[in-house]
């Protein structure tokens, strides 16, 4: 029994590595550089289309511990699960990250259940606020026809992440969806880093390559110890 279980676990791990390899070759993928092999906790910036609650966000992203969601957003541990989040209000959501072939994605989570009238573009751009592009969902789930998904179908949403050190320092990588009109300098200042670091880890030569609605890899330098304690 133990041997069979171990073999199944290894097979699943190989499947994840294969899917990660496919994701790195998808030209439309918003991939984050991530040395392999590695795993860690990372963060994504989620801005819900409609008003919601922390409990609903925890469920949508399959966050195991509610207090880790509170900690990521500097909220008191006494904060109720019904705490309201406004439309387009950004919430930092903790995710487990796994690296392969120099790319990082969320490790087998979140799992999204397809609802009536859902389409892959809608799921990527609206349900998950543009943190990834729909072809990444197609590749990760080996969907034969992007226009045909079924109500109740379970989809792995491979969110971008990384576990790499930055300039020899351990950091928490944060996936930030770029707003129209933003500049690298403004984003760097907001998150306590510098423009050159952002350009370097995102493979950009200059500010002109920054695009609205792209997921930008932002290293949070002071957050590593905090994340290690909470997650």
Secondary structure, DSSP 8 states (H G I E B T S, - for coil): -HHHHHHHHHHHHHHHHHHHHHHHT-TT---EE--SSEEEEEEEEEE-SS-EEHHHHHHHTT-S-HHHHHHHTT--TT--TT-EE-TT-EEEEEEEEEEETTEEEESS--EEE--TT--HHHIIIIITTTSS-HHHHHHHTT-S-TT---TT-EEE---B-----BTTB--EEEEEE--TT--HHHHHHHTT--HHHHHHHTT-SSGGG--TT-EEEEEETT-HHHHHHH-
